[in-house]
Amino acid sequence: MAKAKGGPSTAQVVETLVRPVVEGMGLRLWDVRFEKEGPDWFLRILIDRDIPLDTDTCEAVSRAIDPVIDAADPIEQSYYMEVGSPGLGRRLTRDEHFTLCRGQKVAARLIRPDEQGRRELAGLLTGKEGSLVTLETPEGPVSFDAAAASFIKLCDDEDLFG
C-alpha cells in the first residue's frame, strides 16, 4: 500500500499519474475518486471504452497502474484500490462526459425546484456550454446550471428489467 501526501487533491494527483497509462491501453479514464467509507479509504479508478468492459481489462489496468502509483507514493494512509467501470446510470461530472453522452437520455435532480416547480428532469442531452446544461424534453428544451443539480446521470439502465 502507498501512503498519502495529498489531502483534497489526492484524486487529481492520481489522475495525472494514471491517465497516460489508461489512455495508452486504448481506454478512457472516466473518473478517479478517493473516498472514505467507514474506517477505510478507497481509491477508485473508473475506466470506460466503446464496447463493454470485462474483468480481464480491469485487472490489466490495475496491474499496469499499481507500480506507477506505488513509485509516486501520493497517498499517506492505507487504502484499497479498485479499478472498474463507471457502470450503468453513470454520473456526468466533467465536460468530457457531457460531450461523450450528447444525444443520449439523461436525468437530473435539481437541488431546488426550477421556475415550473420541477426537481426531476429527464431528456436527451443536447449540450453543455460553460455550466449550462441543455436537455430536449417532451415539453421542449430545458436548460439549467450544472451546479444547481445534485446529480446528472445517464439513463442507460431504464429498460433492463422490463
RAJODA-V580134 format. One line per field, one symbol per residue. ss: DSSP state (2 for helix, 1 for strand, 0 for the rest). phi: phi as a letter, one per 30 degrees, with the letter a starting at -180 (. if undefined). psi: psi as a letter, one per 30 degrees, with the letter a starting at -180 (. if undefined). Layout:
BEGIN
ss: ???
phi: ???
psi: ???
END
This chain:
BEGIN
ss: 000100222222222222222222000111111111100111111111000000222222222222222222001000011111100000100022222200001111110000000001111111111001111110011111122211111100000000
phi: .ccccdidceddddeddcedddddciccddabbbbcbidccbcccccaadcedbdddddddedddeddddddhdbdddaccbcaddididdcbbedddddcejcdbbbcddbedecidccbblddclbbicdcbcccedjdbbadeddcdabbdcccdcdck
psi: kllkgdbfgeeeeeeeefeeeeefgglkjelkkjkkjbflkkjkjklllflkllfeeeeeeeeefefeeeeehfkelklkkkkalfalgkkjfleeeeeegkflklkkjkekkafggkfkkkakjflkjbgjkkkjlffakkklkeffkflklkhggegeg.
END
